[in-house]
């Protein structure tokens, strides 16, 4: 029953022993006759065969359990159940659920009350069902009951192992060491295995077959048959890798040909566990783990207590988070990859970063080096970069080279790239570089912006001087283009390409206003705009009947808004005459241009392609007009307001606020200025 291969026998061993004891007792007439026999049986049962698993299997097997209702009341059976439950199920809440469901099973309540439902394992008790399946599916072995007879005799008792005596040396060596290990763990006084019993000429110690063993290959398997043991051994080695001997591995270069999770050849089980209860057994090889991982080298050393499992493999537990579970398995696979090929095993930044975390925890220097080299060389996405910044500090200085691309540079390098960028951003490159120029302008704004982080460059005389020079060159080119276009329009000959260049210059001026405002150097640009304002308005009025310049008008409005805003809020101080001139020139322009832009027809069906100006621009321009008008003498204010009230475009700009202030000031003027009457005469 114990060694059968077709059906697990864990649930029947306890019942079988009870029936065997009953049969023995019935074969004797009195208790005195079988009492001595029971003493030997109990000694062997308690020492070598009985385990709590057998009692649990007896309890959870419905067939004997419901035939014998007293099973649940047996102290030995219930103690075995509690021992196994505590050991196999570490979670306390799950232990409580299984114990609760056990009552339904013992009392035959719920579905267990139906005989036909007992065979399906109890669908109403899922936790107990899983626990029962885990126990009842275990196989058993009678090797613990076998006598300590000679290894050759033991092996010859099984027909499947009927090999030549010369071929048995390796198997005897394995059996001896396993017995020695079990004896050391038990610390009992059993008969010791003497070193003299080992054949020191066997293949396992010398790595080759001795002459007598080689001669055994010529022996015939059966008398009168031409098949010898050498041919049989060759077939066995070919069909079953587990029969490849150490010498043949060395001869064929297979010493490092172990495969990950290959149970027949493994000697270590890595038990991967998560707090959520996930439990994976991975069959590995100590020679590889010890060589490539400091963690496993420590766990498998003589000074570290290890867990021995049923098949004599050493068990090493690795606890990890659920998010790192797959990374741990991948790392164990990589331990079996040649060092020269690890660099070809990386697939993506996130995957490599996860493996790197595990490699640092398990102390795998080859994998750490390879993953760091990969992460240092490949591009990162923004989300991956943030993950790296969160992960690398926890890994330590080993991975500092990954952050080389993120390290801050010195002021000299920043200044050099700033000067190159500002010169390019204010230049006139070919149209093919338009996008690159726009990107340079955006990044220059970002470098000078004061947000959550300090600006890369702070405002200083050297910085202002460089920006002034670049903007001055831009203004000179813009002025020359205006004169050229005015001359062409007077001669009724014009080039459309120049109007495209004009639009580009206006975009650059709009951007230059933003930079100048941040650096507080708007004065030069405001004075220049005041000087060329008449030329710009004249050019637009003459060109509007010949070319479509709606987009140019929009750019002019944007620049004029920023210039008037600087004047209206006092950032740039101008004489009264110049301020009055700016209002009288740009107020009518804005009054006429806004309706044209708002009602401009679209050449495409998609309205989002229609030229537009943000409503905030119009509001800012309106506020600038009001501020400038209220700063003018009252006589000039009355002139501007009179013209505004008489105009048909009274809706924009809305000067209501200026009109109300002017009325109030005019009404109370005599009373407020009475103390100054003499000085004003």
RADATA-V673206 format. One record per run of one state. SS is the DSSP state (~ for helix, > for strand, _ for the rest). FROM is the first residue (numbers start at 0). TO is the last residue. If there is no record, write none. Layout:
<<SS & FROM & TO> <SS & FROM & TO>>
This chain:
<<_ & 0 & 11> <~ & 12 & 26> <_ & 27 & 29> <~ & 30 & 48> <_ & 49 & 50> <~ & 51 & 59> <_ & 60 & 60> <~ & 61 & 66> <_ & 67 & 67> <~ & 68 & 72> <_ & 73 & 73> <~ & 74 & 87> <_ & 88 & 90> <~ & 91 & 105> <_ & 106 & 108> <~ & 109 & 112> <_ & 113 & 113> <~ & 114 & 117> <_ & 118 & 124> <~ & 125 & 135> <_ & 136 & 141> <~ & 142 & 144> <_ & 145 & 149> <~ & 150 & 155> <_ & 156 & 157> <~ & 158 & 160> <_ & 161 & 163> <~ & 164 & 185> <_ & 186 & 193> <~ & 194 & 196> <_ & 197 & 201> <~ & 202 & 205> <_ & 206 & 209> <~ & 210 & 215> <_ & 216 & 218> <> & 219 & 219> <_ & 220 & 226> <> & 227 & 227> <~ & 228 & 238> <_ & 239 & 239> <~ & 240 & 242> <_ & 243 & 244> <~ & 245 & 250> <_ & 251 & 261> <~ & 262 & 264> <_ & 265 & 266> <> & 267 & 273> <_ & 274 & 277> <> & 278 & 283> <_ & 284 & 284> <~ & 285 & 291> <_ & 292 & 292> <~ & 293 & 298> <_ & 299 & 305> <> & 306 & 307> <_ & 308 & 312> <> & 313 & 319> <_ & 320 & 320> <~ & 321 & 333> <_ & 334 & 337> <~ & 338 & 344> <_ & 345 & 347> <~ & 348 & 361> <_ & 362 & 363> <~ & 364 & 376> <_ & 377 & 380> <~ & 381 & 394> <_ & 395 & 395> <~ & 396 & 405> <_ & 406 & 409> <~ & 410 & 424> <_ & 425 & 429> <~ & 430 & 447> <_ & 448 & 459> <~ & 460 & 489> <_ & 490 & 494> <~ & 495 & 518> <_ & 519 & 521> <~ & 522 & 542> <_ & 543 & 548> <~ & 549 & 567> <_ & 568 & 574> <~ & 575 & 597> <_ & 598 & 605> <~ & 606 & 608> <_ & 609 & 613> <~ & 614 & 629> <_ & 630 & 632> <~ & 633 & 645> <_ & 646 & 654> <~ & 655 & 671> <_ & 672 & 672> <~ & 673 & 679> <_ & 680 & 680>>
